Amino acid sequence: MRTRSDILQPARAGGLTLAELVLGMAMTTIVAAAIATMLVGVSGATSAYGESRSLMVGHGLAASRIGAAVRNARALLAAGEGLLVLWDEREHSDGVPQLSELERIEWDPGTEELHSYKAPSDLPEALDVSYDLTATDFGAVTAALKGTESFPGRLWGVGVKAWTIHTDAADRLDVRFIGYRLVLETADASEVTVGGAALRNR
């Protein structure tokens, strides 16, 4: 039997109250913000890992190419800040440097790129110029030729912050070992290699 108080008590609605609705929305917002923060963190870590891995691969490739070029060279023809000009005599073996046997490796601090310049394998014989080993300024000669059809370039590395070179002798024709320090860098990572290689015996 219902009492007077039961009759006067308002019936509870079956839905949510305004307070419960606001509380639920607030909790949903907090959870969504936490998930978004976690996803941003994971995305950033993945991106940084990708950049770091790409940097290491590019760095290793550039360093191995420098080492291979030095090991294949018979002599160092010119050297400077961020510059090597090497002579690989295996093409003719006549003791006379020719364009098809030269390689210029150059670092551009402005673009932070490392390039190699060499004659193409199908260089016409008429364009395969011979040079005097002792009298020629090979730095100037290859600087004038670089980027031409006779001496095109290849990109060896990007993001190169520094490339320093040292040799074991003051006279370029007496050099038997070339050492180097290569620094590659991205926005989130950097890699440094200190290495060197011996030239082939003359």
PyMOL commands that place a pseudoatom at each C-alpha (Angstrom):
pseudoatom trace, name=CA, resn=MET, resi=1, chain=A, elem=C, hetatm=0, pos=[0.000, 0.000, 0.000]
pseudoatom trace, name=CA, resn=ARG, resi=2, chain=A, elem=C, hetatm=0, pos=[1.458, 3.318, -1.077]
pseudoatom trace, name=CA, resn=THR, resi=3, chain=A, elem=C, hetatm=0, pos=[2.015, 5.969, 1.536]
pseudoatom trace, name=CA, resn=ARG, resi=4, chain=A, elem=C, hetatm=0, pos=[1.583, 9.695, 1.125]
pseudoatom trace, name=CA, resn=SER, resi=5, chain=A, elem=C, hetatm=0, pos=[5.355, 10.184, 0.870]
pseudoatom trace, name=CA, resn=ASP, resi=6, chain=A, elem=C, hetatm=0, pos=[5.500, 7.644, -1.964]
pseudoatom trace, name=CA, resn=ILE, resi=7, chain=A, elem=C, hetatm=0, pos=[2.868, 9.537, -3.852]
pseudoatom trace, name=CA, resn=LEU, resi=8, chain=A, elem=C, hetatm=0, pos=[4.595, 12.905, -3.370]
pseudoatom trace, name=CA, resn=GLN, resi=9, chain=A, elem=C, hetatm=0, pos=[8.101, 11.502, -4.430]
pseudoatom trace, name=CA, resn=PRO, resi=10, chain=A, elem=C, hetatm=0, pos=[8.726, 12.325, -8.119]
pseudoatom trace, name=CA, resn=ALA, resi=11, chain=A, elem=C, hetatm=0, pos=[9.409, 9.353, -10.356]
pseudoatom trace, name=CA, resn=ARG, resi=12, chain=A, elem=C, hetatm=0, pos=[13.110, 8.999, -11.527]
pseudoatom trace, name=CA, resn=ALA, resi=13, chain=A, elem=C, hetatm=0, pos=[13.564, 9.337, -15.244]
pseudoatom trace, name=CA, resn=GLY, resi=14, chain=A, elem=C, hetatm=0, pos=[15.057, 6.384, -17.071]
pseudoatom trace, name=CA, resn=GLY, resi=15, chain=A, elem=C, hetatm=0, pos=[17.741, 8.523, -18.906]
pseudoatom trace, name=CA, resn=LEU, resi=16, chain=A, elem=C, hetatm=0, pos=[20.957, 10.262, -17.759]
pseudoatom trace, name=CA, resn=THR, resi=17, chain=A, elem=C, hetatm=0, pos=[20.900, 13.406, -15.722]
pseudoatom trace, name=CA, resn=LEU, resi=18, chain=A, elem=C, hetatm=0, pos=[22.663, 16.528, -16.996]
pseudoatom trace, name=CA, resn=ALA, resi=19, chain=A, elem=C, hetatm=0, pos=[25.441, 16.113, -14.410]
pseudoatom trace, name=CA, resn=GLU, resi=20, chain=A, elem=C, hetatm=0, pos=[26.077, 12.496, -15.469]
pseudoatom trace, name=CA, resn=LEU, resi=21, chain=A, elem=C, hetatm=0, pos=[26.174, 13.507, -19.133]
pseudoatom trace, name=CA, resn=VAL, resi=22, chain=A, elem=C, hetatm=0, pos=[28.697, 16.302, -18.503]
pseudoatom trace, name=CA, resn=LEU, resi=23, chain=A, elem=C, hetatm=0, pos=[30.864, 13.970, -16.382]
pseudoatom trace, name=CA, resn=GLY, resi=24, chain=A, elem=C, hetatm=0, pos=[30.830, 11.312, -19.097]
pseudoatom trace, name=CA, resn=MET, resi=25, chain=A, elem=C, hetatm=0, pos=[31.823, 13.798, -21.781]
pseudoatom trace, name=CA, resn=ALA, resi=26, chain=A, elem=C, hetatm=0, pos=[34.665, 15.105, -19.617]
pseudoatom trace, name=CA, resn=MET, resi=27, chain=A, elem=C, hetatm=0, pos=[36.017, 11.593, -19.047]
pseudoatom trace, name=CA, resn=THR, resi=28, chain=A, elem=C, hetatm=0, pos=[35.781, 10.791, -22.765]
pseudoatom trace, name=CA, resn=THR, resi=29, chain=A, elem=C, hetatm=0, pos=[37.735, 13.962, -23.563]
pseudoatom trace, name=CA, resn=ILE, resi=30, chain=A, elem=C, hetatm=0, pos=[40.476, 13.071, -21.073]
pseudoatom trace, name=CA, resn=VAL, resi=31, chain=A, elem=C, hetatm=0, pos=[40.836, 9.533, -22.467]
pseudoatom trace, name=CA, resn=ALA, resi=32, chain=A, elem=C, hetatm=0, pos=[40.892, 10.820, -26.066]
pseudoatom trace, name=CA, resn=ALA, resi=33, chain=A, elem=C, hetatm=0, pos=[43.600, 13.372, -25.186]
pseudoatom trace, name=CA, resn=ALA, resi=34, chain=A, elem=C, hetatm=0, pos=[45.712, 10.662, -23.542]
pseudoatom trace, name=CA, resn=ILE, resi=35, chain=A, elem=C, hetatm=0, pos=[45.411, 8.398, -26.585]
pseudoatom trace, name=CA, resn=ALA, resi=36, chain=A, elem=C, hetatm=0, pos=[46.282, 11.263, -28.951]
pseudoatom trace, name=CA, resn=THR, resi=37, chain=A, elem=C, hetatm=0, pos=[49.377, 12.104, -26.902]
pseudoatom trace, name=CA, resn=MET, resi=38, chain=A, elem=C, hetatm=0, pos=[50.484, 8.474, -26.981]
pseudoatom trace, name=CA, resn=LEU, resi=39, chain=A, elem=C, hetatm=0, pos=[50.009, 8.247, -30.762]
pseudoatom trace, name=CA, resn=VAL, resi=40, chain=A, elem=C, hetatm=0, pos=[51.986, 11.454, -31.329]
pseudoatom trace, name=CA, resn=GLY, resi=41, chain=A, elem=C, hetatm=0, pos=[54.804, 10.044, -29.194]
pseudoatom trace, name=CA, resn=VAL, resi=42, chain=A, elem=C, hetatm=0, pos=[54.852, 6.760, -31.109]
pseudoatom trace, name=CA, resn=SER, resi=43, chain=A, elem=C, hetatm=0, pos=[54.755, 8.595, -34.433]
pseudoatom trace, name=CA, resn=GLY, resi=44, chain=A, elem=C, hetatm=0, pos=[57.654, 10.836, -33.384]
pseudoatom trace, name=CA, resn=ALA, resi=45, chain=A, elem=C, hetatm=0, pos=[59.737, 7.890, -32.224]
pseudoatom trace, name=CA, resn=THR, resi=46, chain=A, elem=C, hetatm=0, pos=[59.065, 6.030, -35.465]
pseudoatom trace, name=CA, resn=SER, resi=47, chain=A, elem=C, hetatm=0, pos=[60.007, 9.076, -37.524]
pseudoatom trace, name=CA, resn=ALA, resi=48, chain=A, elem=C, hetatm=0, pos=[63.220, 9.628, -35.539]
pseudoatom trace, name=CA, resn=TYR, resi=49, chain=A, elem=C, hetatm=0, pos=[64.142, 5.952, -35.937]
pseudoatom trace, name=CA, resn=GLY, resi=50, chain=A, elem=C, hetatm=0, pos=[63.522, 6.178, -39.683]
pseudoatom trace, name=CA, resn=GLU, resi=51, chain=A, elem=C, hetatm=0, pos=[65.710, 9.271, -40.002]
pseudoatom trace, name=CA, resn=SER, resi=52, chain=A, elem=C, hetatm=0, pos=[68.451, 7.731, -37.893]
pseudoatom trace, name=CA, resn=ARG, resi=53, chain=A, elem=C, hetatm=0, pos=[68.453, 4.520, -39.936]
pseudoatom trace, name=CA, resn=SER, resi=54, chain=A, elem=C, hetatm=0, pos=[68.451, 6.460, -43.206]
pseudoatom trace, name=CA, resn=LEU, resi=55, chain=A, elem=C, hetatm=0, pos=[71.359, 8.550, -41.931]
pseudoatom trace, name=CA, resn=MET, resi=56, chain=A, elem=C, hetatm=0, pos=[73.399, 5.495, -40.959]
pseudoatom trace, name=CA, resn=VAL, resi=57, chain=A, elem=C, hetatm=0, pos=[72.817, 3.832, -44.334]
pseudoatom trace, name=CA, resn=GLY, resi=58, chain=A, elem=C, hetatm=0, pos=[73.743, 6.995, -46.234]
pseudoatom trace, name=CA, resn=HIS, resi=59, chain=A, elem=C, hetatm=0, pos=[76.774, 7.578, -44.039]
pseudoatom trace, name=CA, resn=GLY, resi=60, chain=A, elem=C, hetatm=0, pos=[78.047, 4.027, -44.463]
pseudoatom trace, name=CA, resn=LEU, resi=61, chain=A, elem=C, hetatm=0, pos=[77.618, 4.225, -48.231]
pseudoatom trace, name=CA, resn=ALA, resi=62, chain=A, elem=C, hetatm=0, pos=[79.513, 7.512, -48.535]
pseudoatom trace, name=CA, resn=ALA, resi=63, chain=A, elem=C, hetatm=0, pos=[82.354, 6.297, -46.299]
pseudoatom trace, name=CA, resn=SER, resi=64, chain=A, elem=C, hetatm=0, pos=[82.700, 2.996, -48.184]
pseudoatom trace, name=CA, resn=ARG, resi=65, chain=A, elem=C, hetatm=0, pos=[82.807, 4.800, -51.537]
pseudoatom trace, name=CA, resn=ILE, resi=66, chain=A, elem=C, hetatm=0, pos=[85.579, 7.106, -50.337]
pseudoatom trace, name=CA, resn=GLY, resi=67, chain=A, elem=C, hetatm=0, pos=[87.573, 4.142, -49.024]
pseudoatom trace, name=CA, resn=ALA, resi=68, chain=A, elem=C, hetatm=0, pos=[87.115, 2.159, -52.246]
pseudoatom trace, name=CA, resn=ALA, resi=69, chain=A, elem=C, hetatm=0, pos=[88.198, 5.106, -54.399]
pseudoatom trace, name=CA, resn=VAL, resi=70, chain=A, elem=C, hetatm=0, pos=[91.363, 5.606, -52.342]
pseudoatom trace, name=CA, resn=ARG, resi=71, chain=A, elem=C, hetatm=0, pos=[92.250, 1.896, -52.373]
pseudoatom trace, name=CA, resn=ASN, resi=72, chain=A, elem=C, hetatm=0, pos=[91.849, 1.736, -56.156]
pseudoatom trace, name=CA, resn=ALA, resi=73, chain=A, elem=C, hetatm=0, pos=[94.028, 4.797, -56.764]
pseudoatom trace, name=CA, resn=ARG, resi=74, chain=A, elem=C, hetatm=0, pos=[97.641, 4.628, -57.812]
pseudoatom trace, name=CA, resn=ALA, resi=75, chain=A, elem=C, hetatm=0, pos=[98.395, 8.172, -56.677]
pseudoatom trace, name=CA, resn=LEU, resi=76, chain=A, elem=C, hetatm=0, pos=[96.958, 11.313, -55.121]
pseudoatom trace, name=CA, resn=LEU, resi=77, chain=A, elem=C, hetatm=0, pos=[97.054, 14.126, -57.681]
pseudoatom trace, name=CA, resn=ALA, resi=78, chain=A, elem=C, hetatm=0, pos=[95.486, 16.940, -55.645]
pseudoatom trace, name=CA, resn=ALA, resi=79, chain=A, elem=C, hetatm=0, pos=[94.095, 17.490, -52.160]
pseudoatom trace, name=CA, resn=GLY, resi=80, chain=A, elem=C, hetatm=0, pos=[92.515, 20.381, -50.334]
pseudoatom trace, name=CA, resn=GLU, resi=81, chain=A, elem=C, hetatm=0, pos=[89.751, 21.215, -47.897]
pseudoatom trace, name=CA, resn=GLY, resi=82, chain=A, elem=C, hetatm=0, pos=[86.995, 18.768, -48.820]
pseudoatom trace, name=CA, resn=LEU, resi=83, chain=A, elem=C, hetatm=0, pos=[88.763, 17.720, -52.028]
pseudoatom trace, name=CA, resn=LEU, resi=84, chain=A, elem=C, hetatm=0, pos=[90.615, 14.707, -53.426]
pseudoatom trace, name=CA, resn=VAL, resi=85, chain=A, elem=C, hetatm=0, pos=[91.748, 14.086, -56.990]
pseudoatom trace, name=CA, resn=LEU, resi=86, chain=A, elem=C, hetatm=0, pos=[92.849, 10.484, -57.472]
pseudoatom trace, name=CA, resn=TRP, resi=87, chain=A, elem=C, hetatm=0, pos=[94.554, 8.635, -60.311]
pseudoatom trace, name=CA, resn=ASP, resi=88, chain=A, elem=C, hetatm=0, pos=[93.472, 5.081, -61.069]
pseudoatom trace, name=CA, resn=GLU, resi=89, chain=A, elem=C, hetatm=0, pos=[96.002, 3.892, -63.668]
pseudoatom trace, name=CA, resn=ARG, resi=90, chain=A, elem=C, hetatm=0, pos=[94.493, 0.460, -64.327]
pseudoatom trace, name=CA, resn=GLU, resi=91, chain=A, elem=C, hetatm=0, pos=[92.894, 1.683, -67.566]
pseudoatom trace, name=CA, resn=HIS, resi=92, chain=A, elem=C, hetatm=0, pos=[96.125, 2.181, -69.567]
pseudoatom trace, name=CA, resn=SER, resi=93, chain=A, elem=C, hetatm=0, pos=[99.119, 1.323, -67.320]
pseudoatom trace, name=CA, resn=ASP, resi=94, chain=A, elem=C, hetatm=0, pos=[101.452, 3.632, -69.243]
pseudoatom trace, name=CA, resn=GLY, resi=95, chain=A, elem=C, hetatm=0, pos=[102.503, 5.906, -66.391]
pseudoatom trace, name=CA, resn=VAL, resi=96, chain=A, elem=C, hetatm=0, pos=[100.649, 8.895, -67.875]
pseudoatom trace, name=CA, resn=PRO, resi=97, chain=A, elem=C, hetatm=0, pos=[97.466, 10.185, -66.221]
pseudoatom trace, name=CA, resn=GLN, resi=98, chain=A, elem=C, hetatm=0, pos=[94.525, 10.393, -68.636]
pseudoatom trace, name=CA, resn=LEU, resi=99, chain=A, elem=C, hetatm=0, pos=[91.082, 11.847, -68.151]
pseudoatom trace, name=CA, resn=SER, resi=100, chain=A, elem=C, hetatm=0, pos=[89.464, 8.394, -68.054]
pseudoatom trace, name=CA, resn=GLU, resi=101, chain=A, elem=C, hetatm=0, pos=[91.677, 7.526, -65.065]
pseudoatom trace, name=CA, resn=LEU, resi=102, chain=A, elem=C, hetatm=0, pos=[90.910, 10.579, -62.906]
pseudoatom trace, name=CA, resn=GLU, resi=103, chain=A, elem=C, hetatm=0, pos=[88.374, 10.919, -60.107]
pseudoatom trace, name=CA, resn=ARG, resi=104, chain=A, elem=C, hetatm=0, pos=[87.527, 14.131, -58.270]
pseudoatom trace, name=CA, resn=ILE, resi=105, chain=A, elem=C, hetatm=0, pos=[85.768, 13.711, -54.892]
pseudoatom trace, name=CA, resn=GLU, resi=106, chain=A, elem=C, hetatm=0, pos=[84.467, 17.019, -53.582]
pseudoatom trace, name=CA, resn=TRP, resi=107, chain=A, elem=C, hetatm=0, pos=[82.434, 18.237, -50.615]
pseudoatom trace, name=CA, resn=ASP, resi=108, chain=A, elem=C, hetatm=0, pos=[80.342, 21.382, -51.030]
pseudoatom trace, name=CA, resn=PRO, resi=109, chain=A, elem=C, hetatm=0, pos=[79.823, 23.023, -47.601]
pseudoatom trace, name=CA, resn=GLY, resi=110, chain=A, elem=C, hetatm=0, pos=[77.095, 25.264, -49.041]
pseudoatom trace, name=CA, resn=THR, resi=111, chain=A, elem=C, hetatm=0, pos=[74.811, 22.438, -50.180]
pseudoatom trace, name=CA, resn=GLU, resi=112, chain=A, elem=C, hetatm=0, pos=[76.271, 19.910, -47.678]
pseudoatom trace, name=CA, resn=GLU, resi=113, chain=A, elem=C, hetatm=0, pos=[76.641, 17.410, -50.522]
pseudoatom trace, name=CA, resn=LEU, resi=114, chain=A, elem=C, hetatm=0, pos=[79.463, 15.036, -51.428]
pseudoatom trace, name=CA, resn=HIS, resi=115, chain=A, elem=C, hetatm=0, pos=[80.041, 14.388, -55.150]
pseudoatom trace, name=CA, resn=SER, resi=116, chain=A, elem=C, hetatm=0, pos=[82.314, 12.211, -57.254]
pseudoatom trace, name=CA, resn=TYR, resi=117, chain=A, elem=C, hetatm=0, pos=[83.280, 13.238, -60.785]
pseudoatom trace, name=CA, resn=LYS, resi=118, chain=A, elem=C, hetatm=0, pos=[84.606, 10.711, -63.307]
pseudoatom trace, name=CA, resn=ALA, resi=119, chain=A, elem=C, hetatm=0, pos=[84.711, 10.276, -67.061]
pseudoatom trace, name=CA, resn=PRO, resi=120, chain=A, elem=C, hetatm=0, pos=[81.999, 7.959, -68.422]
pseudoatom trace, name=CA, resn=SER, resi=121, chain=A, elem=C, hetatm=0, pos=[83.001, 4.424, -69.363]
pseudoatom trace, name=CA, resn=ASP, resi=122, chain=A, elem=C, hetatm=0, pos=[82.243, 5.173, -73.033]
pseudoatom trace, name=CA, resn=LEU, resi=123, chain=A, elem=C, hetatm=0, pos=[84.398, 8.314, -73.201]
pseudoatom trace, name=CA, resn=PRO, resi=124, chain=A, elem=C, hetatm=0, pos=[85.571, 8.699, -76.840]
pseudoatom trace, name=CA, resn=GLU, resi=125, chain=A, elem=C, hetatm=0, pos=[89.290, 8.135, -77.278]
pseudoatom trace, name=CA, resn=ALA, resi=126, chain=A, elem=C, hetatm=0, pos=[89.650, 11.548, -78.879]
pseudoatom trace, name=CA, resn=LEU, resi=127, chain=A, elem=C, hetatm=0, pos=[88.475, 13.176, -75.628]
pseudoatom trace, name=CA, resn=ASP, resi=128, chain=A, elem=C, hetatm=0, pos=[90.670, 11.070, -73.353]
pseudoatom trace, name=CA, resn=VAL, resi=129, chain=A, elem=C, hetatm=0, pos=[93.237, 13.780, -72.737]
pseudoatom trace, name=CA, resn=SER, resi=130, chain=A, elem=C, hetatm=0, pos=[96.689, 12.910, -71.346]
pseudoatom trace, name=CA, resn=TYR, resi=131, chain=A, elem=C, hetatm=0, pos=[98.331, 15.082, -68.664]
pseudoatom trace, name=CA, resn=ASP, resi=132, chain=A, elem=C, hetatm=0, pos=[101.854, 15.647, -67.429]
pseudoatom trace, name=CA, resn=LEU, resi=133, chain=A, elem=C, hetatm=0, pos=[102.066, 13.994, -64.016]
pseudoatom trace, name=CA, resn=THR, resi=134, chain=A, elem=C, hetatm=0, pos=[104.336, 16.535, -62.348]
pseudoatom trace, name=CA, resn=ALA, resi=135, chain=A, elem=C, hetatm=0, pos=[103.473, 19.793, -64.145]
pseudoatom trace, name=CA, resn=THR, resi=136, chain=A, elem=C, hetatm=0, pos=[99.657, 19.639, -64.224]
pseudoatom trace, name=CA, resn=ASP, resi=137, chain=A, elem=C, hetatm=0, pos=[97.450, 21.347, -61.633]
pseudoatom trace, name=CA, resn=PHE, resi=138, chain=A, elem=C, hetatm=0, pos=[94.912, 18.529, -61.383]
pseudoatom trace, name=CA, resn=GLY, resi=139, chain=A, elem=C, hetatm=0, pos=[92.758, 20.455, -58.925]
pseudoatom trace, name=CA, resn=ALA, resi=140, chain=A, elem=C, hetatm=0, pos=[92.236, 23.264, -61.449]
pseudoatom trace, name=CA, resn=VAL, resi=141, chain=A, elem=C, hetatm=0, pos=[91.884, 20.923, -64.447]
pseudoatom trace, name=CA, resn=THR, resi=142, chain=A, elem=C, hetatm=0, pos=[89.184, 18.774, -62.838]
pseudoatom trace, name=CA, resn=ALA, resi=143, chain=A, elem=C, hetatm=0, pos=[87.410, 21.847, -61.426]
pseudoatom trace, name=CA, resn=ALA, resi=144, chain=A, elem=C, hetatm=0, pos=[87.056, 23.201, -64.968]
pseudoatom trace, name=CA, resn=LEU, resi=145, chain=A, elem=C, hetatm=0, pos=[85.820, 19.842, -66.297]
pseudoatom trace, name=CA, resn=LYS, resi=146, chain=A, elem=C, hetatm=0, pos=[83.416, 18.817, -63.520]
pseudoatom trace, name=CA, resn=GLY, resi=147, chain=A, elem=C, hetatm=0, pos=[79.797, 18.549, -64.550]
pseudoatom trace, name=CA, resn=THR, resi=148, chain=A, elem=C, hetatm=0, pos=[80.586, 18.328, -68.284]
pseudoatom trace, name=CA, resn=GLU, resi=149, chain=A, elem=C, hetatm=0, pos=[79.702, 15.345, -70.469]
pseudoatom trace, name=CA, resn=SER, resi=150, chain=A, elem=C, hetatm=0, pos=[83.338, 14.272, -70.331]
pseudoatom trace, name=CA, resn=PHE, resi=151, chain=A, elem=C, hetatm=0, pos=[83.457, 14.466, -66.515]
pseudoatom trace, name=CA, resn=PRO, resi=152, chain=A, elem=C, hetatm=0, pos=[79.952, 14.090, -65.031]
pseudoatom trace, name=CA, resn=GLY, resi=153, chain=A, elem=C, hetatm=0, pos=[79.213, 13.951, -61.316]
pseudoatom trace, name=CA, resn=ARG, resi=154, chain=A, elem=C, hetatm=0, pos=[77.437, 11.514, -59.032]
pseudoatom trace, name=CA, resn=LEU, resi=155, chain=A, elem=C, hetatm=0, pos=[75.909, 12.369, -55.668]
pseudoatom trace, name=CA, resn=TRP, resi=156, chain=A, elem=C, hetatm=0, pos=[77.562, 10.363, -52.880]
pseudoatom trace, name=CA, resn=GLY, resi=157, chain=A, elem=C, hetatm=0, pos=[76.058, 11.938, -49.785]
pseudoatom trace, name=CA, resn=VAL, resi=158, chain=A, elem=C, hetatm=0, pos=[73.684, 14.598, -48.450]
pseudoatom trace, name=CA, resn=GLY, resi=159, chain=A, elem=C, hetatm=0, pos=[73.594, 16.308, -45.059]
pseudoatom trace, name=CA, resn=VAL, resi=160, chain=A, elem=C, hetatm=0, pos=[77.412, 16.224, -44.970]
pseudoatom trace, name=CA, resn=LYS, resi=161, chain=A, elem=C, hetatm=0, pos=[78.392, 18.721, -42.289]
pseudoatom trace, name=CA, resn=ALA, resi=162, chain=A, elem=C, hetatm=0, pos=[82.142, 18.191, -42.596]
pseudoatom trace, name=CA, resn=TRP, resi=163, chain=A, elem=C, hetatm=0, pos=[84.716, 16.183, -44.530]
pseudoatom trace, name=CA, resn=THR, resi=164, chain=A, elem=C, hetatm=0, pos=[88.322, 16.650, -43.500]
pseudoatom trace, name=CA, resn=ILE, resi=165, chain=A, elem=C, hetatm=0, pos=[91.322, 14.893, -45.023]
pseudoatom trace, name=CA, resn=HIS, resi=166, chain=A, elem=C, hetatm=0, pos=[94.881, 14.187, -43.912]
pseudoatom trace, name=CA, resn=THR, resi=167, chain=A, elem=C, hetatm=0, pos=[97.760, 12.434, -45.663]
pseudoatom trace, name=CA, resn=ASP, resi=168, chain=A, elem=C, hetatm=0, pos=[100.934, 10.717, -44.528]
pseudoatom trace, name=CA, resn=ALA, resi=169, chain=A, elem=C, hetatm=0, pos=[103.255, 12.852, -46.689]
pseudoatom trace, name=CA, resn=ALA, resi=170, chain=A, elem=C, hetatm=0, pos=[103.527, 16.491, -47.740]
pseudoatom trace, name=CA, resn=ASP, resi=171, chain=A, elem=C, hetatm=0, pos=[104.332, 15.748, -51.385]
pseudoatom trace, name=CA, resn=ARG, resi=172, chain=A, elem=C, hetatm=0, pos=[101.217, 14.453, -53.142]
pseudoatom trace, name=CA, resn=LEU, resi=173, chain=A, elem=C, hetatm=0, pos=[103.168, 11.884, -55.147]
pseudoatom trace, name=CA, resn=ASP, resi=174, chain=A, elem=C, hetatm=0, pos=[104.693, 10.455, -51.967]
pseudoatom trace, name=CA, resn=VAL, resi=175, chain=A, elem=C, hetatm=0, pos=[101.327, 9.888, -50.264]
pseudoatom trace, name=CA, resn=ARG, resi=176, chain=A, elem=C, hetatm=0, pos=[100.580, 6.258, -49.432]
pseudoatom trace, name=CA, resn=PHE, resi=177, chain=A, elem=C, hetatm=0, pos=[97.744, 6.688, -46.926]
pseudoatom trace, name=CA, resn=ILE, resi=178, chain=A, elem=C, hetatm=0, pos=[94.756, 9.038, -46.835]
pseudoatom trace, name=CA, resn=GLY, resi=179, chain=A, elem=C, hetatm=0, pos=[92.759, 9.485, -43.647]
pseudoatom trace, name=CA, resn=TYR, resi=180, chain=A, elem=C, hetatm=0, pos=[89.438, 11.243, -43.349]
pseudoatom trace, name=CA, resn=ARG, resi=181, chain=A, elem=C, hetatm=0, pos=[86.725, 12.341, -40.929]
pseudoatom trace, name=CA, resn=LEU, resi=182, chain=A, elem=C, hetatm=0, pos=[83.180, 12.386, -42.290]
pseudoatom trace, name=CA, resn=VAL, resi=183, chain=A, elem=C, hetatm=0, pos=[80.233, 13.987, -40.459]
pseudoatom trace, name=CA, resn=LEU, resi=184, chain=A, elem=C, hetatm=0, pos=[76.638, 13.484, -41.639]
pseudoatom trace, name=CA, resn=GLU, resi=185, chain=A, elem=C, hetatm=0, pos=[73.713, 15.080, -39.838]
pseudoatom trace, name=CA, resn=THR, resi=186, chain=A, elem=C, hetatm=0, pos=[69.921, 15.387, -39.969]
pseudoatom trace, name=CA, resn=ALA, resi=187, chain=A, elem=C, hetatm=0, pos=[67.543, 17.360, -37.767]
pseudoatom trace, name=CA, resn=ASP, resi=188, chain=A, elem=C, hetatm=0, pos=[67.418, 14.545, -35.207]
pseudoatom trace, name=CA, resn=ALA, resi=189, chain=A, elem=C, hetatm=0, pos=[70.632, 12.541, -35.567]
pseudoatom trace, name=CA, resn=SER, resi=190, chain=A, elem=C, hetatm=0, pos=[74.301, 12.753, -36.503]
pseudoatom trace, name=CA, resn=GLU, resi=191, chain=A, elem=C, hetatm=0, pos=[76.953, 10.222, -37.443]
pseudoatom trace, name=CA, resn=VAL, resi=192, chain=A, elem=C, hetatm=0, pos=[80.751, 10.580, -37.450]
pseudoatom trace, name=CA, resn=THR, resi=193, chain=A, elem=C, hetatm=0, pos=[83.231, 8.254, -39.130]
pseudoatom trace, name=CA, resn=VAL, resi=194, chain=A, elem=C, hetatm=0, pos=[86.989, 8.506, -38.755]
pseudoatom trace, name=CA, resn=GLY, resi=195, chain=A, elem=C, hetatm=0, pos=[88.732, 6.204, -41.210]
pseudoatom trace, name=CA, resn=GLY, resi=196, chain=A, elem=C, hetatm=0, pos=[91.324, 5.901, -43.910]
pseudoatom trace, name=CA, resn=ALA, resi=197, chain=A, elem=C, hetatm=0, pos=[92.729, 3.728, -46.641]
pseudoatom trace, name=CA, resn=ALA, resi=198, chain=A, elem=C, hetatm=0, pos=[96.045, 2.983, -48.314]
pseudoatom trace, name=CA, resn=LEU, resi=199, chain=A, elem=C, hetatm=0, pos=[96.595, 3.656, -51.992]
pseudoatom trace, name=CA, resn=ARG, resi=200, chain=A, elem=C, hetatm=0, pos=[97.709, 0.868, -54.292]
pseudoatom trace, name=CA, resn=ASN, resi=201, chain=A, elem=C, hetatm=0, pos=[101.485, 0.450, -54.557]
pseudoatom trace, name=CA, resn=ARG, resi=202, chain=A, elem=C, hetatm=0, pos=[103.017, 2.261, -57.458]
for i in range(1, 202): cmd.bond("trace and resi %d" % i, "trace and resi %d" % (i + 1))
show_as sticks, trace
zoom trace
